Structures are given as structure tokens and as C-alpha cells.
Amino acid sequence: MQAERSQALSAQPYQRTPERKGHANGFKPKSLNTRLGTIEFAVPQVRGEVDFYPSALEKGVRSERALTLAVAEMYLQGVSTRKVTNILEELCGTHITSTQVSRAIAQLDQELHAWRNRPLDETPYLVLDARYEKVRRSGRRWPEGPRKSGRRRPDPTGR
């Protein structure tokens, strides 16, 4: 991150050049909640003309994407927000507030809304998947499915 800052400033620390765009201004602590626990960073700061933030980190993000999706999935499976925070504290050693859980759900809702309202262009290929169930009748397995008439009844021939 320091090398990236030097590149953004067009100068090394303490180097004086006419191309210099700003000055290094220390470091700011940042923590990121991940599946492995909380990781602490020292993010380099800049003052001057340059708007700098390391490309390895997303601005404003406090939790790893995989962790956020896991939180949302737990909530969708019916786990309460309070229980989600307790589970994550047990598994990852990180504390996530119920507000963060609610934000993860809201983000998932936005992505779902965008996916549902996406434009459906012409589709060159359509792949359909089917499921074949075998049913037991009188201790014997019989394939069952809809007939040409639309009624469901067992087909003793298996066709």
C-alpha cells in the first residue's frame, strides 16, 4: 500500500520533485471482518491534490463479501439477527452488530431486485433441467409422471 501511495504521489517519501502531487500524511487504522477473524490494517493517508485509497481495499467496507453473504444466508434460513451475531462471534471471533446484518440483507435485496429486473435479450440457447422420481407401489418401484392426457399415474412399463 505504501508503494501504491508513492506511485500516486509521483514521489518517494521525503523526495522533493516537481512532479510531486501531494504529501504522505501518516497512516489510519482500519479493521476488516473476515472468515478468519478481524484483520487490522494501517492504511496510508495522503494530503494535497491526490485523492488516494489503496486498490486492495474497498472504501467503506468493514466485512469481507463472503462473510456478508454468509450472514445474509443465515438470516434467509430463519436465524434471527441476534443469533447471527452470536454465531459469527463463536465461529469467526468477530462481532457483527444487528445493524450490519440488516445492511447485508438490504444489499442482498438490492442485488435480487436488480437481477429480477434485468433485461432479457434474445436467448440463443435454452437449457431445461428435469427431475425423475421413482415411486414405490406395493413394495415395488414404479416410475411416475404426467401422461399425454395430463393426468399423473404410474407407468408400469417405465416409459
PyMOL commands that set and color helices and strands:
alter all, ss='L'
color gray80, all
select helices_A, chain A and resi 2-9+65-76+81-92+98-116
alter helices_A, ss='H'
color red, helices_A
select strands_A, chain A and resi 22-34+37-48+134-137+140-146+152-154
alter strands_A, ss='S'
color yellow, strands_A
deselect
rebuild
show_as cartoon
